[in-house]
Amino acid sequence: MDDDPSVLEPLSRYLAESGFHVASSRVFDEAKQHIAAVRPDIVITDVRLGAFNGLQLAILARDVRPDAQVIVISGFDDPVLKEEARRIGATYLVKPVGGRALVDVLRATAAT
């Protein structure tokens, strides 16, 4: 989930090419509905989502599927947001995040 297509589209494409089934969204409500309906294994979200916060989406994902792997991406290395992400069991990454780095994090956190 990212509201910026220049970030969302290349990462979605790279993840799909790396063997992941990808459903992407630029709109918070659409992502929220998708999480409730599909109960995904992995949720990747930007922190800033217009009027919403990606941590809200991460919490929703945890409520729907407690074992979901959650990654929160931000353009800022904010210690408060990083701690909040850690508290809900999410991995916090700082932009720019390339596709290969994201796949590496997904595989590393899935192995633990």
Secondary structure, 3 states (H helix, E strand, C coil): CCCCHHHHHHHHHHHHHCCCCCCCCCCHHHHHHHHHHHCCCEEEEECEECCEEHHHHHHHHHHHCCCCEEEEEECCCCHHHHHHHHHCCCEEEECCCCHHHHHHHHHHHHHC
